[in-house]
Amino acid sequence: AAAGISEGDYGYVNYIFTRESGWSTTASNGTYYGLGQTNLAKLSDACPNWESDPICQIRLFNSYAVERYGSWAAAYEFWISSHWW
């Protein structure tokens, strides 16, 4: 809630972050980083303390979900069909 996620979206956020990073703020696959996995430049620009700031990361990925997919539900549906987002 502190990051601006509505309670109705918690399940979608949890599903995506669990699969992308296991909820580790420092997760990396070598190319992408953080809870939702994005490039390091974007993550560090938005969240200077990204390694220890899950709230900032959630805000960043919330903006991404809404801008790219229109909602967390749509982001979840895309993830289900593509196994990435």
N, C-alpha and C positions, 0 to 999 in steps of 0.2 A: 504493500500500500504506500510506503514511503517513497517509492519510485514512480508512483502514478499509475500503477496497474490496477484495473478494476478487479474486484473479487471474482467476477464471472469469467475472467481471463486467466486466473491462476493455473488452472489445469492445462491450458494450452502452453503457457510460459514454462511450466514445470516439464511438460513433455519435451518441448524443444530444447531447453537448456540441459535437461538430463542426458539427452542423446548427443548434443553438440559438445558438452564440456563436463558432464557429471557435476555441474554446479561449481566447478573450480574457476575462480576468477583468473587464474594463471594458466589455464589450459591452452595448449598449442598443438597444432598438427604440423608445424613447420612453416606454414603459410598464414594461417589464421589464428587469432588469439581471443581469449576471454570467454565469457559465459555463452555467447551466441555465435562466436567465431567470426571475426572480421579482420581486415588487415591491420597491422600494428600501427601504422600512421594514423588511420582514422580513429582507432581506439585510444591511442595516447593523446591525440589532439583533443578529443572530447573528454577524456578522463585522465588527467596527468598522473593521478595515483591509481591507475587502473588495476594494478596488481592487488591492491587492498581495498578497493572501493566498489563493492557489488552494486550499491544503489546507483552510482553514476553509470555503470555498465548497463543495468536494467533500463535506466532512462534512455540510453543510447539505442539499445535494441528495441525498446518500445517505439521510439520514433521510426526506426527502420521497419518494423512490422506494420505500422500504420501507413507509412508513406509508400512502401512497396506493395503491400497486400491489401491494405484497407482496414485490416483488423487482425487480431491475434487468431481468431477462428480461421480466417482465410490463410494465414501463415501456417497454421497447423495442418490444414487440408493440403496445402502445397507440400509440406514436409512429408506427410503420409504418402503422397503419390511419388515424390522425387527423392526422399531420404536426404534432403538438404534444403536449405532455405536461403 
